[in-house]
Amino acid sequence: MSKLIPVGVSNRHLHLSQEDIYTLFGQGYELKPLKDLSQPGQYAAEETVTLQGPKGSIEKVRVLGPARKQTQVEISRTDSYVLGIKPPVRDSGALANSSPITIIGPKGKVELKEGAILAQRHIHMHTTDAEELGLIDKQLVQVEADGERGVIFKNVLVRVHESFALEFHIDTDEANAAGLANGDKVKIVG
């Protein structure tokens, strides 16, 4: 399992349902792609919103597209302190009993009863990468990052799909602690 895997550092962002896009930006509104992301079909949109928690707010949080079935906010632990919320570490889409948060857009606001999470560190991989590495979807592995601040990340979720591109996703807190940046390489060690 010595294949090198590129790193993708994920800053705070959110995925919106179509209904919430309309609430925040206006009826009939369509997100405007700004830049393609590493995962096929995913993009950073031009649109940004403000996240509001009981303690504070964070402005200019990037919306990612396309629209999803359910709105999901992904932040770092540091962001959670600013907002005054306690989001759980979760796999994307596992939003039951996650933190409430308010999203403010130019045309309205959405008050989520649940939906804010700290994204579980994970590796996206194509089915052929999984076969080559002998891994299966939802398996947990350890990932080693070399360098001056080298670390071993435990409990890294493997996510396998035929549409995924190989990439290790961590949030900004994790990347900063390990001295990692987009495009750096890591390897699975266990």
Sequence and secondary structure as in RCSB ss.txt:
>XXXX:A:sequence
MSKLIPVGVSNRHLHLSQEDIYTLFGQGYELKPLKDLSQPGQYAAEETVTLQGPKGSIEKVRVLGPARKQTQVEI
SRTDSYVLGIKPPVRDSGALANSSPITIIGPKGKVELKEGAILAQRHIHMHTTDAEELGLIDKQLVQVEADGERG
VIFKNVLVRVHESFALEFHIDTDEANAAGLANGDKVKIVG
>XXXX:A:secstr
   EEEEEEE SEEEEEHHHHHHHH TT    EEEE SSTT EEEEEEEEEE SS EEEEEEEEEEEESS EEE 
 HHHHHHHT    EE TT  TT EEEEEE SS EEEEEEEEEEE  EEEE HHHHHHHT  TT EEEEEE STT 
EEEEEEEEEE TT   EEEEEHHHHHHHT  TT EEEE  
